[in-house]
Amino acid sequence: MSKNKQPDLMDRIVSLCKRRGFVYPSSEIYGGLISCWDYGPLGAELKRNLKTHWWDAMTNRRDDVEGLDAAILMHPQVWHTSGHVTEFNDPMVDCKTCKARFRADKLEESRCPKRPSKSPLTCGGELTEVKQFNLMFKTFMGPVEDTSSTIYLRPETAQGIYLNFLNVKNSSRQKIPFGIAQIGKAFRNEITPGNFIFRTREFEQMEMQYFIDPAEDEKWFEYWRRERWAWYESLGVNVSKLRWSEHGEDELAHYAKAAYDIEYEFPFGWQELEGVHNRTDFDLSRHMEATGKDLRYADERYKEKFIPYIIETSAGCDRTILTLLVDGYDEVEVKGETRVFLRLSPKIAPIKAAVFPLVKKDGMPEFAEKVYNELKKRFKVFYDVSGAVGRRYARMDEAGTPFCVTVDGQTLQDETMTVRDRDTMEQTRMKTAELIEFLTDKVSG
C-alpha cells in the first residue's frame, strides 16, 4: 500500500478531519476565524492521547523530570527580561495593491490572495518597506485599560518553568541534572498563519527544560537529541520523512549556543516539528539580574555556586497531530472503490477498538454489547450495529481505529470473536479475556 502523493493531499486531510470529527473550523457558523480551529470528538481524544504519551515519556517514566502547569498570564516584566518585548519580532511588509500582509523573509513561499499562482514578489503588487512586527498578544488586567495594566498572553511556556526553577528544585528535592516539563497553551500573533493546524495563533506546546552543569552541556544536548528522535519513532512516524536541521550562526536565537530542529516532510515541504536547543545560562541569568533573586545552584558535589545551563526540548502538539494525520493517511483500492485508511498507532488512536455484531439477531447484539461494556472499562471503544460490516470497517478505518471486533455465529458456540487488524487485514479469533490482554499490550506498546 503506497502513500498518497497527490498535491491535494492537504485538502483531503482537512476534509477527512471535518467529516470524521477530528478538527473543525472555529466559529464556523459565523464565517470562521482565520487560522483558528476546534478539535472535535476524535481530535480531542487524539490530542489527549498524544499529550499523555509525551507526559508519560518525559515525566512518569523518569526520575529526573518533574511536571509543572504555570499560569498563562504572567507579570509583564517577565517578557521585558526575556527579550520578547524587544526581540520577538517578525519582519513584515504590506501590499499596497491587495492590502495583504506578508512576512518579509517568507515572500517566495507566500501567495498573493488575488493571484494565488504568484508570490508577492511576482504578482505585480507594490510592497511597503520592511518593518518589525511584535508577535505577542496584549491585553489588560483590571478595570482600567491603560499602559499600567498591560499584560501579555504568553508566546511560549518556557518562561514559567524558569521562574519556578527554585520552587521545583526545593519542593521536589531534585539535584542537577534534572528537568521540568510542561504542556500548555501559547499565543503568537503570526503575520501569515496557515497550512491547516501547522501554524496558528493559538497553539499548544510540549516543552521540557533540563538544568545541567555547564561543563556537561554537549553531553546532555546530544542525549536529548537521541531521546526526542526515538520518541517520534515510538509513535510510528515514518523516519524516512524525518530529518535533523542544524541552525547556522546566522539563524541561532539570541539565547542559543546550539540548536537543531527535527523536521518532517509535509505536503507543503520540510518544516520544523520540534526544536532541541542549548540555551546556556541566558534565561536564569536574565531573571536573576532583573529580580535580584539568587538562581545559582549548589550542593555538596560542587565547590562553588553556578548558574545552570539549560537544554530545551520544545515540541508543538498541534504540529505533531498534523504529522500523525499526514503520515498515517493512506488511500487503497478495495473492490474498485477508493478507501481511506488513517494508520494511527494504537498508542494514540482516538478509538482503540470497535465492536460489531455481524447481524442484529440470534443473540449477537447482546453478546457484542456485553463485550463492549467490558472493554470500555479500560479503553476508548465504539459500538456499531448500523449497516453492512464492510461499511462499518470502512468508517473505523477512516477514524484511525486499529482493531475491529466482530461477533458472529461461531461466537455463540465457543465465545470467540474475530479481531481484524486495520493495517495487515489479518483476522484472529479471541475470547474476551484474550482480547483485553491483546489490546492492553498494543496500547501500551
C-alpha positions as CSV (number, residue, x, y, z in Angstrom):
1,M,0.0,0.0,0.0
2,S,1.5,3.3,-1.0
3,K,1.0,6.7,0.5
4,N,-1.0,9.2,-1.4
5,K,1.4,11.6,-3.1
6,Q,-1.1,13.9,-4.9
7,P,-0.7,17.7,-4.4
8,D,-4.2,18.0,-3.0
9,L,-3.3,15.7,0.0
10,M,-3.8,18.5,2.5
11,D,-7.3,19.2,1.1
12,R,-8.1,15.5,1.5
13,I,-6.8,15.5,5.1
14,V,-8.7,18.7,6.0
15,S,-11.9,17.1,4.5
16,L,-11.3,13.9,6.5
17,C,-10.8,15.8,9.7
18,K,-14.1,17.6,9.4
19,R,-16.0,14.6,8.1
20,R,-14.8,12.3,10.9
21,G,-14.7,14.9,13.7
22,F,-11.0,15.5,14.2
23,V,-10.8,19.2,13.5
24,Y,-13.5,21.8,12.7
25,P,-13.1,25.5,11.6
26,S,-13.6,27.6,14.7
27,S,-16.7,29.8,14.8
28,E,-17.8,28.3,11.5
29,I,-21.5,29.4,11.8
30,Y,-20.2,33.0,11.9
31,G,-18.0,32.5,8.9
32,G,-15.0,31.2,10.8
33,L,-11.9,33.0,12.2
34,I,-8.7,32.8,10.2
35,S,-6.2,30.1,11.4
36,C,-8.4,29.1,14.4
37,W,-9.5,25.5,14.8
38,D,-11.7,23.4,17.2
39,Y,-10.8,19.8,18.0
40,G,-13.9,17.6,17.5
41,P,-14.6,14.3,19.4
42,L,-11.9,12.3,17.7
43,G,-9.5,15.2,17.6
44,A,-9.9,15.9,21.3
45,E,-9.2,12.3,22.1
46,L,-6.2,12.1,19.8
47,K,-4.8,15.2,21.3
48,R,-5.3,13.9,24.8
49,N,-3.7,10.6,24.0
50,L,-0.7,12.4,22.4
51,K,-0.1,14.6,25.4
52,T,-0.4,11.6,27.7
53,H,2.1,9.7,25.7
54,W,4.5,12.7,25.8
55,W,3.9,13.3,29.5
56,D,4.5,9.6,30.3
57,A,7.8,9.5,28.4
58,M,9.0,12.8,29.8
59,T,7.9,12.5,33.5
60,N,6.2,9.3,34.6
61,R,9.0,7.0,33.3
62,R,11.8,9.2,34.5
63,D,13.1,10.1,38.0
64,D,14.9,13.3,36.8
65,V,12.0,15.3,35.3
66,E,9.2,17.0,37.2
67,G,5.9,18.3,35.9
68,L,4.6,21.9,36.0
69,D,1.5,23.8,34.9
70,A,2.3,27.5,35.1
71,A,-0.2,30.4,34.5
72,I,-0.8,31.8,31.1
73,L,-0.9,35.4,32.4
74,M,2.4,36.4,34.0
75,H,4.0,39.6,35.3
76,P,4.6,41.8,32.3
77,Q,8.2,42.4,33.3
78,V,8.9,38.7,32.6
79,W,8.6,39.4,28.9
80,H,10.9,42.5,29.1
81,T,13.5,40.5,30.9
82,S,13.3,37.6,28.5
83,G,13.7,39.8,25.5
84,H,10.3,39.1,24.0
85,V,9.1,42.7,24.1
86,T,12.1,44.0,22.1
87,E,13.3,41.0,20.1
88,F,10.2,38.7,19.5
89,N,9.5,40.2,16.1
90,D,9.0,39.1,12.5
91,P,9.8,41.3,9.5
92,M,6.6,42.4,7.8
93,V,5.6,44.1,4.5
94,D,2.2,45.2,3.3
95,C,1.0,45.1,-0.3
96,K,-0.4,48.5,-1.4
97,T,-2.4,46.8,-4.2
98,C,-4.3,44.0,-2.4
99,K,-3.8,45.2,1.2
100,A,-2.5,41.8,2.2
101,R,0.3,41.4,4.8
102,F,3.3,39.1,4.4
103,R,6.4,38.0,6.3
104,A,9.3,39.7,4.6
105,D,11.5,36.7,5.0
106,K,8.9,34.3,3.5
107,L,7.9,36.1,0.4
108,E,8.9,33.4,-2.0
109,E,6.7,30.9,-0.1
110,S,3.7,33.2,0.3
111,R,0.9,33.6,-2.2
112,C,-0.9,36.6,-3.5
113,P,-4.6,36.4,-2.4
114,K,-5.7,37.9,-5.8
115,R,-3.3,35.8,-7.9
116,P,-2.7,32.6,-5.9
117,S,-0.3,31.2,-8.5
118,K,2.0,34.1,-7.9
119,S,4.2,35.1,-4.9
120,P,4.1,38.7,-3.6
121,L,7.5,39.1,-5.5
122,T,6.0,38.3,-8.9
123,C,2.3,39.3,-8.7
124,G,3.0,42.9,-9.7
125,G,1.8,44.4,-6.4
126,E,3.7,47.2,-4.7
127,L,5.2,46.3,-1.4
128,T,5.9,48.7,1.5
129,E,9.3,49.0,3.3
130,V,10.0,46.2,5.8
131,K,9.0,46.9,9.4
132,Q,9.3,44.8,12.6
133,F,6.1,43.3,14.0
134,N,5.9,42.0,17.6
135,L,4.2,38.7,17.8
136,M,2.8,39.0,21.4
137,F,-0.9,39.4,22.1
138,K,-1.6,42.3,24.5
139,T,-4.5,42.5,26.9
140,F,-5.3,44.4,30.1
141,M,-5.7,43.2,33.7
142,G,-8.1,45.1,35.9
143,P,-10.9,47.6,35.2
144,V,-8.7,50.3,33.6
145,E,-7.3,49.9,30.1
146,D,-4.1,51.8,30.2
147,T,-0.3,51.1,29.9
148,S,0.0,50.4,33.6
149,S,-2.4,47.5,33.3
150,T,-1.0,46.0,30.1
151,I,-0.1,42.3,30.2
152,Y,0.6,39.6,27.6
153,L,-0.7,36.2,26.6
154,R,2.4,34.1,26.9
155,P,4.1,33.4,23.5
156,E,5.9,30.3,25.0
157,T,5.6,28.1,28.0
158,A,9.3,28.1,28.9
159,Q,9.4,31.3,31.0
160,G,7.0,29.8,33.6
161,I,9.5,27.0,34.0
162,Y,12.4,29.3,34.6
163,L,10.5,31.4,37.1
164,N,9.7,28.2,39.1
165,F,13.2,26.7,38.9
166,L,13.9,27.2,42.6
167,N,10.4,26.3,43.7
168,V,10.5,22.9,41.9
169,K,14.1,22.2,42.9
170,N,13.4,22.8,46.6
171,S,10.0,21.1,46.8
172,S,10.9,18.0,44.8
173,R,14.5,17.8,46.3
174,Q,15.9,17.3,42.8
175,K,19.6,17.6,42.1
176,I,21.2,18.7,38.9
177,P,20.8,17.3,36.2
178,F,17.1,17.5,36.3
179,G,14.3,18.8,34.1
180,I,10.9,20.5,34.4
181,A,8.2,19.6,31.8
182,Q,5.1,21.4,30.9
183,I,2.2,21.2,28.4
184,G,0.2,24.3,27.8
185,K,-1.3,26.9,25.5
186,A,0.8,29.7,23.9
187,F,-0.3,32.6,21.7
188,R,1.5,34.3,18.8
189,N,0.1,36.9,16.5
190,E,1.5,35.3,13.4
191,I,1.6,37.5,10.3
192,T,0.9,34.7,7.9
193,P,-0.5,31.6,9.7
194,G,-1.7,28.7,7.6
195,N,-1.3,25.1,6.4
196,F,-4.2,24.0,8.5
197,I,-3.1,23.4,12.1
198,F,0.6,23.7,11.4
199,R,0.9,27.4,12.1
200,T,-1.9,29.0,14.2
201,R,-2.1,31.9,16.6
202,E,-3.3,29.8,19.4
203,F,-1.5,26.5,19.9
204,E,-0.2,24.1,22.5
205,Q,3.4,23.4,23.3
206,M,5.0,20.3,25.0
207,E,8.3,21.7,26.4
208,M,11.0,20.4,28.8
209,Q,13.8,22.5,30.2
210,Y,16.7,20.4,31.5
211,F,19.1,22.1,34.0
212,I,22.7,21.0,33.9
213,D,26.3,21.6,34.9
214,P,27.7,23.9,32.2
215,A,30.6,21.6,31.8
216,E,28.3,18.8,30.6
217,D,26.2,20.8,28.1
218,E,27.4,19.0,25.0
219,K,26.8,15.5,26.5
220,W,23.2,16.4,27.5
221,F,22.5,18.2,24.3
222,E,23.3,15.0,22.3
223,Y,21.5,12.9,24.8
224,W,18.2,14.8,24.4
225,R,18.6,14.8,20.6
226,R,18.6,11.0,20.7
227,E,15.7,10.8,23.1
228,R,13.4,13.1,21.2
229,W,14.1,11.3,17.9
230,A,13.3,8.0,19.5
231,W,10.0,9.4,20.8
232,Y,8.8,10.0,17.2
233,E,9.9,6.5,16.2
234,S,7.8,5.2,19.1
235,L,4.7,6.9,17.6
236,G,5.3,5.0,14.3
237,V,6.3,8.1,12.3
238,N,8.0,7.2,9.0
239,V,11.6,8.0,9.8
240,S,12.4,8.5,6.1
241,K,10.3,11.6,6.3
242,L,12.2,13.0,9.4
243,R,15.5,14.8,9.4
244,W,17.7,17.0,11.6
245,S,18.3,20.6,10.6
246,E,21.1,22.5,12.3
247,H,20.7,26.2,12.9
248,G,23.6,28.2,11.3
249,E,25.3,31.0,13.1
250,D,23.0,33.5,11.4
251,E,19.9,31.5,12.4
252,L,20.6,31.0,16.1
253,A,18.3,32.7,18.6
254,H,19.9,35.3,20.8
255,Y,19.9,32.9,23.7
256,A,21.2,29.8,22.0
257,K,24.7,28.2,21.8
258,A,23.4,25.4,19.6
259,A,20.1,24.4,18.1
260,Y,18.7,21.6,16.0
261,D,15.2,21.1,14.6
262,I,13.5,17.8,13.9
263,E,11.8,18.4,10.6
264,Y,9.1,16.4,8.8
265,E,8.4,16.4,5.1
266,F,4.8,17.7,4.9
267,P,3.0,18.0,1.6
268,F,4.0,21.7,1.7
269,G,7.7,20.9,2.3
270,W,10.1,20.2,5.1
271,Q,9.1,22.1,8.2
272,E,10.1,22.2,11.9
273,L,8.4,19.7,14.2
274,E,10.5,20.1,17.4
275,G,13.5,22.1,18.5
276,V,16.3,21.0,20.8
277,H,18.3,24.0,22.0
278,N,21.3,24.7,24.2
279,R,20.0,27.9,25.9
280,T,23.2,28.3,28.1
281,D,22.6,30.3,31.3
282,F,20.9,33.1,29.4
283,D,17.4,32.8,30.9
284,L,18.3,32.3,34.6
285,S,20.9,35.0,34.4
286,R,18.5,37.5,33.0
287,H,15.8,36.8,35.6
288,M,18.4,36.8,38.4
289,E,19.7,40.2,37.3
290,A,16.2,41.6,36.9
291,T,14.9,40.4,40.3
292,G,17.9,40.1,42.5
293,K,16.9,36.5,43.3
294,D,19.8,34.2,43.6
295,L,19.1,31.5,41.0
296,R,22.5,29.8,41.3
297,Y,22.8,26.2,42.1
298,A,25.0,24.5,44.7
299,D,25.1,21.1,46.5
300,E,27.8,19.0,48.2
301,R,29.2,17.9,44.8
302,Y,30.3,21.4,43.8
303,K,32.8,23.7,45.4
304,E,31.1,26.9,44.2
305,K,27.7,28.0,43.1
306,F,26.9,28.3,39.4
307,I,24.0,29.3,37.1
308,P,22.8,26.1,35.4
309,Y,22.8,25.7,31.6
310,I,19.5,24.7,30.1
311,I,18.9,22.1,27.3
312,E,15.4,22.7,25.9
313,T,13.2,20.3,24.0
314,S,10.2,22.2,22.5
315,A,7.5,20.4,20.5
316,G,4.3,21.6,19.0
317,C,1.4,19.5,20.0
318,D,-0.8,20.6,17.1
319,R,2.1,20.2,14.6
320,T,2.7,16.7,15.9
321,I,-1.0,15.9,15.4
322,L,-0.8,17.1,11.8
323,T,2.3,15.0,11.3
324,L,0.4,11.9,12.5
325,L,-2.5,12.7,10.2
326,V,-0.3,13.2,7.2
327,D,1.9,10.3,7.9
328,G,-1.0,7.9,8.6
329,Y,-3.2,9.0,5.7
330,D,-3.4,6.3,3.0
331,E,-5.8,5.5,0.1
332,V,-6.3,2.0,-1.1
333,E,-8.3,0.5,-3.9
334,V,-10.7,-2.1,-2.4
335,K,-13.0,-3.9,-4.8
336,G,-12.9,-1.0,-7.3
337,E,-13.5,1.6,-4.6
338,T,-11.0,4.1,-3.1
339,R,-10.9,3.6,0.6
340,V,-9.2,5.9,3.2
341,F,-7.1,4.4,5.9
342,L,-5.8,6.5,8.8
343,R,-2.9,4.4,10.1
344,L,-2.5,5.8,13.6
345,S,-0.6,3.9,16.3
346,P,-2.7,2.1,18.8
347,K,-0.9,4.1,21.5
348,I,-2.5,7.4,20.4
349,A,-5.5,6.3,18.2
350,P,-8.7,8.0,19.5
351,I,-10.7,4.8,19.4
352,K,-8.8,1.6,20.2
353,A,-11.3,-0.9,19.0
354,A,-14.8,-1.1,17.5
355,V,-17.3,-3.9,18.4
356,F,-19.8,-5.1,15.9
357,P,-22.5,-7.8,15.9
358,L,-22.5,-9.4,12.5
359,V,-26.3,-9.2,12.3
360,K,-29.0,-7.8,14.6
361,K,-30.4,-11.2,15.7
362,D,-29.6,-14.6,17.1
363,G,-28.2,-13.1,20.4
364,M,-25.3,-11.5,18.6
365,P,-26.1,-7.9,19.7
366,E,-26.5,-8.9,23.3
367,F,-23.1,-10.7,23.3
368,A,-21.5,-7.8,21.5
369,E,-22.9,-5.3,24.0
370,K,-21.5,-7.3,26.8
371,V,-18.0,-7.3,25.3
372,Y,-18.3,-3.6,24.5
373,N,-19.2,-2.8,28.1
374,E,-16.3,-4.9,29.4
375,L,-13.8,-3.2,27.1
376,K,-14.9,0.4,27.8
377,K,-13.9,0.0,31.4
378,R,-10.3,0.0,30.1
379,F,-10.2,1.5,26.6
380,K,-12.0,4.1,24.4
381,V,-14.1,1.7,22.2
382,F,-17.0,2.1,19.9
383,Y,-20.1,0.0,19.3
384,D,-21.8,0.0,15.9
385,V,-24.7,-2.0,14.5
386,S,-25.6,0.2,11.6
387,G,-25.0,-1.0,8.0
388,A,-23.1,-3.8,6.4
389,V,-19.9,-5.0,8.2
390,G,-17.8,-3.8,5.3
391,R,-19.2,-0.3,5.7
392,R,-18.6,-0.4,9.5
393,Y,-15.0,-1.4,8.8
394,A,-14.6,1.5,6.4
395,R,-15.9,4.0,8.9
396,M,-13.5,2.8,11.6
397,D,-10.5,2.7,9.1
398,E,-11.1,6.4,8.4
399,A,-11.3,7.2,12.1
400,G,-7.9,5.5,12.7
401,T,-9.3,2.7,14.8
402,P,-6.6,-0.1,14.7
403,F,-8.9,-3.1,15.6
404,C,-12.4,-4.2,14.8
405,V,-14.1,-7.0,16.8
406,T,-16.9,-8.9,15.2
407,V,-19.4,-11.1,17.0
408,D,-20.7,-13.8,14.6
409,G,-22.4,-17.2,14.6
410,Q,-19.3,-19.0,15.9
411,T,-19.1,-16.7,18.9
412,L,-22.4,-18.1,20.2
413,Q,-20.8,-21.6,20.1
414,D,-17.3,-21.0,21.6
415,E,-17.4,-17.3,22.7
416,T,-14.5,-16.4,20.4
417,M,-14.7,-13.3,18.2
418,T,-13.0,-12.2,15.1
419,V,-10.4,-9.4,15.7
420,R,-9.4,-7.7,12.5
421,D,-6.2,-5.7,12.2
422,R,-6.6,-2.4,10.2
423,D,-3.2,-2.5,8.7
424,T,-2.5,-6.2,8.0
425,M,-6.2,-7.2,7.5
426,E,-5.3,-10.3,9.4
427,Q,-8.2,-11.8,11.4
428,T,-7.7,-13.7,14.7
429,R,-10.2,-15.3,16.9
430,M,-10.1,-14.5,20.6
431,K,-12.2,-14.7,23.7
432,T,-12.9,-11.6,25.8
433,A,-10.0,-12.1,28.3
434,E,-7.5,-12.7,25.4
435,L,-8.9,-9.6,23.7
436,I,-8.3,-7.4,26.8
437,E,-4.8,-8.7,27.1
438,F,-4.1,-8.2,23.4
439,L,-5.4,-4.6,23.4
440,T,-3.5,-3.8,26.6
441,D,-0.3,-4.9,25.0
442,K,-0.9,-2.9,21.8
443,V,-2.0,0.3,23.5
444,S,0.9,0.2,26.0
445,G,3.4,-0.5,23.2
